[in-house]
Amino acid sequence: MKHYFRAPYTEKINRYTMNFQLTEEQLAVRDAARDFAQNVLKPGVIERDETQTFAKEEIKQLGELGFMGMMVDPAYGGSGMDTISYVLAMEEISKIDASVSVAMSVNNSLVCWGLDKFGTHEQKTKYLVDLAKGNKLGAFCLSEPEAGSDATSQKTTAIDMGDHYLLNGTKNWITNGGNADTYLVMAQTDSEKGHRGINCLIVEKGMDGFVIGAKENKMGIRGSDTHTLIFNDVKVPKENRIGEDGFGFKFAMKTLEGGRIGIASQALGIASGAMELAVAYSKERKAFGKPIHEHQAIAFKLADMATEVEAARLLCLKAAQAKDAKQPFGEISAMAKLFASKAAMDITTEAVQVHGGYGYVKEYHVERLMRDAKITQIYEGTSEIQKIVISRSVLNR
Ligand code: CAA
């Protein structure tokens, strides 16, 4: 019976217990992101969604403000901020434009963070500085037509030719695919070694044989630039491999742990944005002689929304704090993404309901947030993948 009292399970969870007080710097970052979202992104968001327009100019401005390489070492062009600031900024940008925030999230947490953490000084000097400053944009290329959730079964090959790799294959669903300059591409070098034979290569736009394929016509995040990419005998120099030979799959998994904090924060922003719109509308709209929030049917929806938003925010901040404290954060980031993406679906659906018929038309924003919410349950690991990650971690405690 003794082991029950050692409570290893509880200890591991409590190790992440956090201080909820935000610093002045973190609040200033949040306010700057909020101003940018309200003043720069909001005016064109409906049109960009309708016309599937990538907010190239606005994303460049985000870079100038230091939001595209938030956690990167300033020595390599970054802002040197913590992950909590990143969560706060992602929430504010995502409240208004989730198409912009996914470009921001991929650049920050999948591309810049991975390069900063695992790249060589030469790779950082050549690629990271421009990515972190927002002069250039990055993309992360793991998914393939037949390798989505089952990410180890990569069909793209990177054959070792001595001084370079010869890259062949197709990548699917690549965020920033058409507008990126720098691509981190996972490919199989030695199929006999399985996932231990996968490498991550830095590929530049314009390399011979690298073709940007079709753009996807999507349900949501329509301003985001999602493409198929094709590699036909692309020669990638050996010095563009990240880490040791065969490190590519672990690189992808480690990087996705942080990426999931970004997408969880995106889902949080979509959810809190929809809630704010529902609260405001419930005060304006009258039915049966009084504002609709005075009807309990509406007030209870707002109570549920507020509770889910708060819980999602706490999970995002807790994941961020674990990462900043250099604690393991794979499990908590998967929990944050699983919970926040479900909250985003629940809350946006109810926000449309609160708006009634007006919620179904574009100018009230909530229908777009509902369409945008769905992808947060799919990319950077579906909700089912998050449950695999969480359950394996729980069972290994
Ligand atoms: N950190 C480091 N290594 C890890 C790891 C982690 N978090 N998770 C797994 N690994 C390692 C394992 O240790 C193992 O290596 P060894 O055999 O050397 O020990 C190796 O990776 C394979 O692990 P598993 O045996 O657990 O592999 P699996 O096939 O059973 O499952 C998975 C792994 C968790 C399901 C994984 O395939 C996965 O996360 N799939 C989802 C992929 C995903 O998230 N794709 C999103 C695409 S990117 C995107 O959406 C970006 C965008 O543009 C928005």
Residues whose N, C-alpha, C, O or C-beta is under 5 A from the ligand:
A	BS01	CAA	F140 L142 S143 G148 S149 D150 A151 T152 W173 I174 T175 H195 K250 M253 K254 G330 Y379 E380 G381 I385
